């Protein structure tokens, strides 16, 4: 509505210019009776030139306003679409670790208050604010039972218990994710060092960090926060 008002105001401005009779024009029209026809003819092009300039300036202003209104619409549309939930490909697993299917799912987006209501204070601090739990908080939450570690925020399968190993770090560690599609790895430059941050691809929950000092067969160590995951025991 604001852009439409700008366009209408400028159109009114141009219409006014078309009806405008400036003081200079009035003075010149008064002088017509005092000067010869030749003098009047010499002044007429100048008056028309000034009026043409004013009309042209008004038309240019309308053109600029029209361009602003119509070019700003795609920008607003793009900004709005950027806020819409996106689709990601997630591999689904049973609690026994059996691969089921690959699905295109909508990302999970919630407000901070909604996450606080769903999560414990520790889980919220780690998953939504990229915090780190204290070492040895719950290093071995599954006691080596068979099952799957799922995201505490959206239930996405993250790690199979068969890839868990004792790292001696005080945090649950795995040598591979259950599926690369289900996690997201990004560079973390905090604390003056470069690390690989690991998060849930579907809800962007921070899980922990990845390192290249793990055991075979991958040589990787996914050092996770126990409060960022829920262990689903296989039955």
N, C-alpha and C positions, 0 to 999 in steps of 0.2 A: 504494500500500500504506500510505503514511503517513497519508493522509486517512481510509482505512478504519479504521485503528487508532484515530484520534481519535474517530470516530463510535462505535466499539465501546466505548471507555473511557467515553464520556459515557453510553451506554446502561446500562453497568454501574453508573455513578454514580446514575442515576435509579432503577434496580432497588434499589440500596442504600437510597435515600431511602424507597422504599415499605416497606422492612423496618425502617427506622430507628426506634428508640425513644429519644428524647432524654432527657437527665438531667432536664430540666424535667418531661417526661411521667412519669418514674419518681417524682419527688417528689410530683407531683399524685396519682398512683395510690396512693401510700402515705397521702396525706392523706384519701383517700376514707372510710376507717374512722373518722376523727376528726371529720368534719363531716357535716352533714345532707345528705339527698338533694338538697335545693334548692341547697346550696352546690356539690355535685358537678355538678349540671346547669348551674350558671353557669360552672364552670371548663371543662366539656367543649367548648363552642364555641370558647373561646380556644385550647385544645390542637389542635382540629381546624383552626383558622385558621392556626396556625403550621405544622402539617403540610401543609396545602394550599399555603401559601406556598412551602415547601421543594420540594414536588412540582412546582409551577408553574415555579419557578426552574430545576429540573432539566430539565423539558420544553422550556423556552425555550432552554437551553444546547444541547440536542440539536438543536432546530430551527436554531439558528445554525450549528452544525457541519454539519448536512445542507446548508444553503444554501451554506456555504463550499465544501464538497466539490464540489457540483454546479455552482455558478457559476464555480469556478476551472477546471473542465475545458474550457469553451469558450475561456477565455483562453489556456490552455496549447496548445490545438489551433490557435488563431490564430497564436501565436508560432511554432509548428512550421511551419505552412503558409507563414509569411512567409519562412522560410529555404529553401523549395523553389524550384527554378529556375522562372523565369517565361518566358512566351512573348512574342516580339516579331515584328513584321512587317518582313521584310527583302526588298529588291528584289535579285534575282540578276542578274549581268551576266557576259557572256563576257569574255575578256581583250582582245577587240577593242572593248569598250564597248557591245556589243549587249545591250539589255534583254531578259531571258529570262522571268522570272516573279516574282510576289510570293509569298513563303512565310512561314508562321508557324513560327518556329524557337525552340528553347529557348536561353535566354541561356547564355553560356559562363561557368561559375564554377569557379575553381581556387584551390588554396591558394597562399600566397606561395612556398612551396618548389617547387611545381609550375611556377609562372610563372618562377622563377629558372632552373630546369632547361631550360625552353623558350627563354628569351630571352637575348640578350646583356646584359651589365651596363648598357650605355647604354639599350637598349630597355626593360629592366625599370624603370630609374629614371624614364624619361619616361612610359611607359604605365601603370605600376602605382602610381607615386608622384607623378604630375603634375609631373615635372621638365621642364626645358627644355635642349635641347642647345645647344652653343655656336654662335653665328652662323657661317655659311659652313662648317659641318661637311660638308654635302653638299647644297648648294643646288639642284643640277640633276642628281638621280640618274638621270633617264631620258634625258638628252641630247636631249630633244624627240622621242623615238621615240613611236610610237603604242602605246597600251596603257592599263592600268588600275592605279591605286594601291590596294592592298589592305591591310587591317589586319594588322599584323605578328603579332597575337595570335590572330585567328580567321578571317582570310582574307576578311572582308566587304569588298565593293567600296566604296571611299570617294570617289575622284576619278578623272575621266577626264583623260588627258594633254592633251586638246584645250582644257581650261579652265585650264591652267597658264600663268602669265605671269611675267616677270622683275620682281620688286617692288623689288629693290635692298636688301632687308632682311637677306639672308643665310640665309633659310629658304625652302623650297619654298612657293609661294603659288598659290592657285587662286581664280577668281572665282565658282565654284559647286561644290557637292558633286555627285557622280554621281546621287544620289537623296536627298532630304530624309529619307526613311524610314530611311536607313542610319546617320545621325549623330544625336547628341543635343547640343543647345545649352543651357547653363546659365549662370547669373550667377556670375562669379568676382570676389570682393571683396578678393582678396589684394593686397599691396603698396600699399594705400591708394588703389586705383583700381578702377573697375568695368569688367570686361571680359567677353567672352562666351567661355566655355570650350567647346571642341568635343571630343566623345568618340565612340567607336564605340558604337552603340546595342546591339549584341549582346553585347559583352564588357566594356563600360565602360572601354576603354582610352583614356587621355588622349592626344589627338592634337595639340592646339595651341589657338589662339584665333582668333576671327573679328572682323573690323573692317569699318567702313563707308567705307573709303577706297580701294576697289578700282576697277578699270576697268569700262567698259561690257561687257556689257549689264546687269549686276546692281549695279555700284557696290560690290561686296563683296570683301573680301580674307580668304581662309581661310589663315592663316599656320600651316603645319604643321611638325612635327618629322620630319625624314627617317627617323630611326631608329624611328618609330612606324608606318612603312608599308613595304610591299614592292611593288616595281614589277613587274607582270606584263606582259611585252611581247606585243603582238599579232603573230600569225604568219599 
